[in-house]
Amino acid sequence: MARKIVVTSALPYANGPIHIGHLVEYLQTDMWVRFQRLCGNECLYFCADDTHGTPVMIRARDEGVTPEKLIERVHAEHLRDFDGFEVLFDNYYTTHSEENRIFSEQLYNSAVKNDSIVQKEIEQAYCDKCDMWLPDRYILGACPRCKAEDQYGDSCDSCGGTHQPTELINPACRECGSVPIRRKSTHYFFKLEDYGDRLKELVEDGYVQVSVLNKLDEWFKTGLKDWDISRDGPYFGFKIPGEDNKFFYVWLDAPIGYMASCKNYCDKNGRDFEELWNSKDWELYHFIGKDIMYFHALFWPAMLISGHMKVANKLFVHGFLTVNGQKMSKSKGTFIKAETYLNHLDPEYLRYYYACKLSSGIDDIDLSMEDFTARVNSDLVGKLANLASRSGPMLTKKLGGRLGTLDDEGRALVEKLQDAKTEIAVDFEGLNYSAAMRKVASLADDCNRYFDQNEPWKLIKEDPEKARVVLTATINAVKVLTIYLKPVVPGFARKIEAFLNAGELTYSDVNSFLEDHEINKFQRLVERIDKKKVEAMIEESKQEQAPAAGEEVKAELDEPIEPECTIEDFMKVDLRVAKVVVAEAVEGANKLLHLELDLGCGIRKNVFAGISKAYKPEDLLGRNVVCVANLKPRKMKFGVSEGMVCAAGPGGVDVFVLGVDDGAVPGQRVH
């Protein structure tokens, strides 16, 4: 029985262009949606522009247009770029819509009715000269950690840390330059802790991948905090019911945009929104990046539970993109807009390469330009397209374009490809695209080997009917491989379908054979990547202007990879199990914790770790961690640090300490 599925991707922000970092998510989602449709399932894909908030308001003001005009223009640009990469939305909408306002007020009113909204007085920055509250991005000052100048009130572009506007050093109003004062204001908070047990039950029941469970568990252990869902005006967004100058925080109405897009689609197509969104007959999946996991794993489902609406079956969380081993860089030309890419290269290249890199985990993926060129030219062009281009024209030019019948050897080859059907389907369903692509490339090697061993270019002169048999097996192999690739490279697949003259291929067609069948004239499928085009794309990206003031760049990723070290260098690092026996905050430090680590045999290490944003001291006390035991002691402002605790993550609250099973013995070497 066919499945019924609703799928969403996170909403791109409406103050800037789509770039290749964004495309990781939309191409991953599109491939999954296309696979479901290929299998005969009804799968609807909804998305929208995230249009509210301070950055949009600032960008519009800088350009001298209204926010409405700005988001209208950006919406058209986003759609153009998504169409260029063949991202197949059923509806691409906007959060600045009547549907979104109605759903936002509905969920808010439900929360009020459930006594889940509380008012609190908080302190904020206020500009007397401009006579306005200053949202995060209306304040500039020096970062409280690294002291970098001209940073916004919420985060630092230099060190990547986050902070409150009131923590900035020498803050100034972005509009007039005057020093803001502090004033108190009453804000609305959603009582997230009230939903803690239900949220924990949800995530433990398969709502998220296993790879993100540990981080969520840490958040549960540290306690869920009330969520500020209001902002003071001026603010581009929806007013809170009953208020004149207080608005819903953009993160409240942004995920509601999924529902609004679905509702808009239903109204335009005569479908029942309640059936699609809230009934048990339809599955619901959200695709998101790991940077917004907190909102989607906690706030969003809590709001839905409060509003008596269905929560998604699962969140599919992915990592970020690096380019050539480093975060995307404008100066190096690796911060590449979708539009710029399309000016130079075939979108099928990037779709295929991302598929070769994506798995079900949340690890970041790297776009190495050298590997990108080599992989596409070797696999997509050299193995897959080449198989069709070598066999198709030979059959149409020399043998009237008619397939014969399969002999035992040819049938065995095709059946081997067919036998991979279930494994490849499992890979696609589980987002393990890289595994599927490896299988397809390996099968293509078998097919090319069969073709080369049988030498049909010689047979066609000596025994044309024997050549027809070999070419029939090869064309059938091309058909099966094309079906496996169809969710990834739809343009490539359409050309093969036209050439095969067998209609639109579905996953069930894997098991059928084409025999005594007339094919059409072959058309060239894909060109090899010209390195000069890659270089031209990078050069154009270098020349593009920096983002406008207030633009939110969500592609700021992890720190650049350090210079290479030899295996001999790496072997000098002595990793040991250590038990945290003392854990305490460091007075005067913004992100440091003081730890005392027991490495066994009476050996203890004094360590200062920059993880206080992610862990409270009590979270670490008694835990086994991995310690660099032979690190040279370093004198710091707060004392001497004699080791290092192994951890990873983009920073701030998203830092993950490498843990060890409780049964491990302190001092034990970690391999």
Disulfide bonds with the S-S distance in Angstrom:
none
